[in-house]
């Protein structure tokens, strides 16, 4: 694990170095290659964690079996002691005295009874301790099973991300035919789309709120701004302002999160509100839906491959608003993307904030 982490740091340094350099085709391909290599190390690391988890699970299971055996043995021992005590309880102190030839034998017999009582108490204490240990091991086993599920989900997410970044590299090479001029043209188009979308979103924030405030039909004041996941809760492949975002040197800091979602997955409104903008024309240009919510919040759903709503429409939380996309070269994907996913932004008074702080 230490060796893997050292290699991961080396690749992270190479990625940061390339991101700091001028954006060109070779640099971008190097970033994607290094990112893929780092992801493979991440996958190897998760596999190691899974192996360690499995070994720890086996250890706990062995402890459970040993504790069960100990408890069983203690129960048999206790039963024997209780049977002995029952027999002794049938004999009075006078009978014990009369049946023994001397006072010494009588005292020895009484001491034996006392020792038996003490051993029963000790056995009871041992049983209680073993029962407590059994419960701890059972809880530890349940925790390990949960941890394993989380690790397997993390592994699947990283595998998907690795596949996506390899597809990105193939897409860029295919689109540019290894031509620097074609790459610069693709870069400019993607940057223009990104800047235009960011400017539109910021401008619409105030315009639509002013329009709603002036109208009599607004329901925002009474709507709940509590958010839910816009697609089925899944692995987040790219976080807010993610330093490992492969297109950071092209498009800048990542203003939202990317949620793994199959191409064409249903998208639902994260909260109730008014649709401020539907940017979708059926081409490969970057497509998105923006919704205005209560409490100065708004949400943006990017790389959409289909839409079910229109501007000015009021939507309830959970209402279907479109379909996800993100497959390189597909409808609504834009110039640069990272495989099938939903790009999801939350904005507070027009400025991007971390969506994970608002999601359950």
Protein Blocks (a to p, Z undefined) as FASTA:
>chain_A
ZZmmmmmmmmmmmmmmmmmmccdfklmmmmmmmmmmmmmmmmmmmmmmmmmmmmmmmmmm
mmmmmmmmmmmmmmmmmmmmmmmmmmmmmpcfklmmmmpmbfklmmmmmmmmmmmmmmmm
mmmmmmmmmmmmmmmmmmmmmmmmmmmmmmmmmmmmmmmmmmmmmmmmmmmmmmnnopak
lmmmmmmmmmmmmmmmmmmmmmmmmmmmmmmmmpmkbcklmpcfbdcdfbdcdddfbdgh
iaklmklmmnopafbdcddddehiacddfbgcddfbdcdehiabdcddddddehhiacdd
ehiabdfbdehiacdehiafbdcehighiahkbjbdgbjaddddddeehiacdfklmpZZ
